[in-house]
Amino acid sequence: MMIIEAIPLTIITASTPLVIAAMGELVTERSGVLNLGVEGMMIIGAVCAFIATQATGSPYMGLLAGIVTGAAFSLLFGFLTLTLVANQVATGLALTILGLGLSGMIGEGVVGVPGIKMQPIAVPLLADIPFVGPILFRQDLFFYLSIVLVVGVNWFLFKSRTGLKLRAIGDSHGSAHTLGLPVIRTRYLAVLFGGACAGLAGAQLSLVYTPQWVENMAAGRGWIALALVVFAAWRPWRVLAGGYLFGAVTIGQLHAQALGLGLPSQFLSALPYAATIVVLVIISHNRRTTLINTPASLGKPFVPDR
């Protein structure tokens, strides 16, 4: 029974940062901004969360530090792309490179230092339900936040007036500006939200998934989160399903290595990223669905009339 419980528990832990980071990027892209710097924001959030936890002794302060750092990093991206109208693709790639290098420098002194793991929060009564209780109702705060994010973002985008305005800006920033909607301000807020989510996802890596600091510990998860948004066709509930699918593939290859199936370990380690490529290739064949769901102004610069 313990082994049966351990598998879904590890899948949840591996999937949570993907869901959180992808939800932030989904909101950013819905506003018409393409931020490829998710990996950089995740890794800088991870190292700052770990250092803050070591300094204060509280993983919750580390969680807050990850959010703040990711948001601050995203503001740099926003200033360059929204105010200075720099190319979004190039700026996002530069942000990732900056995050990887800066995190290595900041975290050099804490490599190998034992971390403080965030403990699970048990929901009274529900946590005692056999099998389901330990899996769903005795989890860390990051898991609960990921579910709240999915529900909240889905409501915000499709049930609120502000969400409707954000989607309108993402679909046609020129028309939205003509109608008097604050395009730049809305996009700044969306970018800020995306950065905060990426920083939160990074904090999960260093406080729960692997409670220590290891250089480049994001290991491409930011890129998987970006692919996950496309895979989900910019729909929150599909992000949740896709995140757990990719998480299951990640954990599955680890179990396959442990079972000694005779396959090269390098091949098994590459499976999550190979799955990402395969999914994107399959999606690209359905051009009609992709065109319908893709925000029309995604990645296009906007300069308001003066």
N, C-alpha and C positions, 0 to 999 in steps of 0.2 A: 504493500500500500504506500509506503514511504517513497518508493521509486516512482510509482504512478503519479503521486502528488508532485514530486520533484521536477518532472518534465514540464508540466504546464507552468509551474512557478518560475523556472528558468526562462521559458518562452516569454512570459510576461515581463520579466526583468530585461530581457534583450529587446523586446518590442517597444517598451515605454519611451525610451529616448527618441526612437524613430517617429512615433506618433506625435510627441510633443513638438519636435523640430519641424515636422511636416505640417502640423497645424498652423504654426507661426508663418511658415513660408506660403501656405495656402492663402491666408489673409493678405499677405504682402502682394502676392501675384494677382489676387482678385482686384486689388486696387490699380493694377497695371504696371507694377514694378517687379522686375526680375532680379532677385538678389542671389547670386551664386556664391556668396560668402558664408553660407550656412556652416560649412566645415570649420572655417576660421572662427566664427562666433561660438561654436560649440566647444572648441578646444580651449579658447581663452576663458570661457565660462567654467570649464572643468578645472583648470589650474587655479583660478581665483577662488572658486568654491572650496577647493582642497586647502589652500593657504588660509582662507578665512576660518575654516573649521578648525585647523590646527591652532590658530591664534586665539580663538574664543572657546574652543572645546565644544561648540554647538554646531551640529550639522545643519540646523535650521538657519543659522547665520551664514553658513556656507551656501545654502540654497539661495538666500537673498543676494549674496555676493555674486553668484552665477547669473542671476536675472539682471542685476544692475550692470554687470560687466558686458553681458551680451547686448543689452539695450544701448549702452554707451558706444560699443563698437558699431552697432547698426546706425547710430547717428552720424558717424563718420562717413559711412556709405551714403546715407541720405543727403548729407551736405554736398558731397561730391557729385551725386547723380541728379538730385532734385534742385539744388541751388546753383551749382556750377554746370549742370547739364553734361556731366561726363558720361562716357559710354557705360551702360549698366553691366554689360557682360565683362568688359575689361576690369572695371572697378570691383566687381564681385570676386573675380579671380585674384586680383591683387589683395583683397581683404582676406581671402583664405591663406595666401602665402604669408601675409603679415601676421595673421593669427598663429600660424604654425611656428614661425620664427620667434615671435614675441613670447609665446607660451613656453617654448623651450628655454628661453633666457630667464623668464620669471621663475619657472619651476626647477631650475637647475639645482637649487639648494635643498629641495624637498624630495628628490628622487630617492626611492627606497625607504622613505619614512613611513611607518605604519599609519594607516588612516583610521578615522573614526567613522564607523558605518552608521548610517541612519537606520534606526530600529523600526520594525513594522508597527502599525497602529491597528489594534484589534477592535473591530466594531462589536459592541456588546451584543450578546445573544447570537447574532448572525455568524460570528467567528467560530461558534461551537458546532455549527452544522457540519456533519461528516463530509469529508472530501471537498465540498464546495466552499465551506467556511474558511479553511486555511488558505485556499487559492485566491478567493475574491475579497474576503473580508478581514484578512490579516496581512495587509500589504503596507509598504512604505507610502509616504505622502505623495511621492512622484506619481505613483500609479493612480491614486485618487484624483490628482490634479489633471492627469492626462484624460480621464473620463469626463471630468468637468469641462475641460477645454473643448472636447469634441461636441458635447451637448451645447455648451455656450456659444461656440462659433457657429454651429448649425442654426441655432435660434437667431443669432445676431445677423447672419448673412441673409437668411430667407424669411425672417419674421419681423424684423425691425426696420424702421424708416432709415436709420443711419446705415444699416447694412445694405439696404437697397441703393442708397446714394453711393456707397463705396463701390458696389458692383457696377453702377452706372458710370462711374469715373473710370473703372477698369475697362469697360466696353467701349466708351467713347469719351476721352477726356476733353476733346474740343466741344462737343455738345454739352457736356456737364458744366464746363466753364461758362458757356453761353447762357446757361440757365442759372448761373450764379452760385454753383457749388464750389467750395474751396478745394480745388484739386490738389495743390501742393501741400496744404495743411493735412488733408486726409491721407495723402500718401506718406507724409512724415510719420503720422500716427501708426499707419499700417506697418511701415518699416520698423518702427520702434517696437511694436508688438512682436513682429517676427524675430527681431534680435533678442528680446526678452525670452521668448520661447526657446530659441537656440541656446542661449546661456543656461536656461533651466535644464534643457536636455543634456548639456555638457556637465552640469552639476550632478545629474543622476549617474553619469559614468564614474565620476571620482568619489561619490559618496555612497553608492549602492551597488552598481554593476561590478566595479573593481575598486574597492575603497582604498585607493592609493593614487599617487601621481606617476604616470608613465608617459614619457614624451610621445606625442602623436597618438594618444590613446583613443581619439575619435575614430581612427582607422577607416576613414571613408564613409562613416555613417551620415555625414552631412550630405554627401552626394546621393546616397540611397534615399534620404529624406526628400531631396529635390526630385528624384525620379518617382518617388511615391506620390507626390502631388499630381504629376502627369498621369500616373497609373490610376489614380482615384478620380480623374477627370474633374479636379477642383471641387470635389464633394467630401464634406467632413466625415460622413459615416464610412465612405469607401476608404478614406485614409486610415481609419481605425482597423478595418478589415485587412487592408494591404500591409499595414505595419505589423500586424500579427502574422501574416503570411511570411513576410521577410524575416521576422524574428524566429519563426519556426524553422525556416531554412538554415538560419545561422546556428541555432541550437542543434538541429538535425545533423549538420556536418560535424559538430563536436562529438556527438554520440556515435556517429559512424567511425570517427577516428578511434574512439575509446573501444569500440567493438572489434577493431582490427580487421576490417573488411579486405585488406590487401590493396586498397587504392592509395595512390600517393597523397600524402598529407597536404601538399601544395594544391592539388586538384580540389580536395575537399574544402580547404580554406577559401578557395576562389569561388565556391558555389554561390554564396549570397550575391556576389557582384555579377557572376554569370547570369543568375536569375534576373537581376535588374536589367541587364542588356536584353535578354530574351523577351521580357515583358514589354520593354519599350519598343522593340522591333514589332511585336504583335500589335501593340496599340497603334503604331504608325501606319499600319495597313488599313485601319478604319479611319480614313481621313475625314469622313463626314462627321462622325462623333467627335473627333478631335477639334474640328473647326467650330462646331456648335458650342462646345464647352470652354474653349480657350478664350480668356479675356482678349478682346480685339486690340486693345491698346497695350498689351503686355510687352514690356521692353522698349516701348517707343518714348522718346523724350518729349517733354511738354514745356513749352515756353509761353507763359501767358502774355496776351497783348498788353502793350504798355501805351 
